[in-house]
Structure formats: structure tokens, C-alpha cells
């Protein structure tokens, strides 16, 4: 009799765990996937770039600047102190600290590298003693114009947007199109190439805007481009993003895809897809959005902005933003009009930025094994900008625990059933 009640109890527990797991599986797209959150530096600083690895303070009045990539012992640096004195250092620059909060300028002699500015606040032990504090000399880094090394950086190729539907034949055709129709030259810099590619796409598709057919989801970017030109489908932001990434990546300009969406008390605000392209000449990602006819965004001083920089400037209502667009076979520059801006519908204070990894476009992503890996393990194919409000993976861990509980309880039930059966057989 006791065995009967035990089996009933086990059955109830198993049924409850099964219902929980079925519920989670059916709602797997509602936050149950593992999310990776990255800081601004992780998103915009690449593994390949030279950066400052560490600052070695001697505890007294000197600070050595060590770079991430070994420098030749013959490399010479010129350091400009706050009092305008200059001196030369070999291998790594060594800053002679001046008490107070000052800028120090470092220049690699014989190189075209730009001037590095580091702002340091130095307080000596003697100064602390004057104020009655028994403390050693101290130095704080206030600002650096040069990136500081982050150990958790990705290679630039980690972000390359591609398509599982693209064939080798299409790549060859696209290269011919880039050369013959878009008139890309080897002497063109990356900015010019982006303008030519973007303008050509807009020229062909600008009047094809609208809700895209489901058919477009299973076409390669080149097929989508041609399909829309033949009036078989409209194009929307995702199509523009895929097509631009296809041509720019073939041209050798690394391009990634970004998705933005917001939330207002449980109701989604409009979502939008666009690109960032990596400009080798600037060592910087820049914002490109063909849907809004935006080939680039610059400040009045000429600085190109990435997506986060543009978003922040837009939210603050900056009056020094200029947008390059395609109009009537020409590239024009206009100051942003906040009263009539495309981004009034998309930019809000609770916006979430999602950056897609190359793995998002892997052929195996939606295979059975790929789905299992993503469902059970920490196998992200995208990253969320760390500025988002929700930076935990509670739902993902709940999913893992629920599945593990179901599997462990099933194993327990099988084992206990075998034991009870053997016990009863022995009694007989």
C-alpha cells in the first residue's frame, strides 16, 4: 500500500515538473535564452588594437606606461609634462609626475600615431602628512585618449554579419557588381566605399519600402536585393541591414548588425535594425542605417559617431549632428531635424541594444543539435549593451534548474521503481 502512495506522489511531482518545463519551452523566446551583457569598451574596442596594458606606479613620483603589444627596445617616446618640459624615453614612456591634476602628452617619435593624452591626479605622501593623514603617495587615472586594455575583448571578425544562403557564385557576382556598377576603386577609403555601396542600394530599393514577404527570410541577401528590384516584395529595415552587410563585408569592410527595441510597462516600443561598419582608417565603428537614409553621422567637428554615441547625442538633443544621405544621385549633408526625425519613433530612454555575433548567422544555429546547445547551455549568439536595466539571466537559470530537476527526478523514479520491484519479488 505504501508503495502505491509513493508512486502516486512521484507521479504528481513528475507531472508538475513536466508542466513547468513544457511552459518554459513554449515561452522560450520570452527571455529564457542566455543573454550576454557587454560594456561599451567590449563592444567598441577590438582585440587586435594596440592599447595600454597597465600603468606601473613606482610608489613615489614616476609612472610607466606599458602597451598591450611588445614594443621594440629602440622605440622612442617623447613626453610633454604639464610645465611644458620635454624628455625622451626608450621602450616604454615614463611619466615624471607633478603634484596635482594634470594632462601629460606622449608622442611616439618617428611614427604618424596621434598624440596620447593621459590625465593623472598625483598626491604625494608628504602632502597627505600635511593634512594629518598617514598615507603613501597616490596616483589616479582621470582620463586617457588611448584605449585601456580589456582582457575580455573580441576579435573584429567575431562580429561579421553573413548569410547561410549565400553561395560562392553570388560572391563572385557581387564582386563584379561592386567594381562595374558601384564603381568601387582600390584607392577609395572605407568611408567612400560605404557611401558608394549605400547609395547604390538606396537607388535601387528606395521606392520599394514596406512590409517584407516571408519569402525574403529564406533568400540570400543578393537574392533579396534582386527579388525586391523585380517588385516581388517590399523591403524593410532587416532587409536593408542584410543587403548592406553582404556587399560591404565582401568589399572587406567588416559590418555587423544591431537590433534595438524598448519596453514601456510590458508593452514593446518600435524595434529597428541597422548596421555598424568598422573603419580601418579610423579604428572605429560607425553608424550606418539605410532604412533612414543615413550613410553616416558626424559632429560639426567631423567626428564620426557609432550607434551608442549617436543615440546619446540624439537623446540629449545635441545641435551639432550632421547626417550624410543619398538624394538624387548625390551625397548630401544635413543638420539633424529633431522635429521631423526618423528616430523619434525608435529612440527612448529604456532602449535595449542587441549586437549580433557571427554565430547568429551560422548554418548550424537552427539545426537540432544547435537548438539543444542554445536551449541548455550558455551559448549566446548576441550581446546586450550593458547599459540596459535588466542585466541578469534569472529566467535562463530557472530553465536550467527546471530541466535538471525533471531529469534528476525521472532518474530517481526509475531507480526507486527498480528497487521496489526487486524488493517485492524477493518477498514473494
PyMOL commands that set and color helices and strands:
alter all, ss='L'
color gray80, all
select helices_A, chain A and resi 2-26+40-44+125-130+156-159+168-180+190-208+214-218+221-229+237-250+290-292+307-315+338-340+342-345+358-361+368-376+394-427
alter helices_A, ss='H'
color red, helices_A
select strands_A, chain A and resi 36-38+52-57+62-67+76-80+86-90+94-96+100-108+116-123+138-144+255-264+267-279+284-288+296-299+321-327+330-335+352-356+382-385
alter strands_A, ss='S'
color yellow, strands_A
deselect
rebuild
show_as cartoon
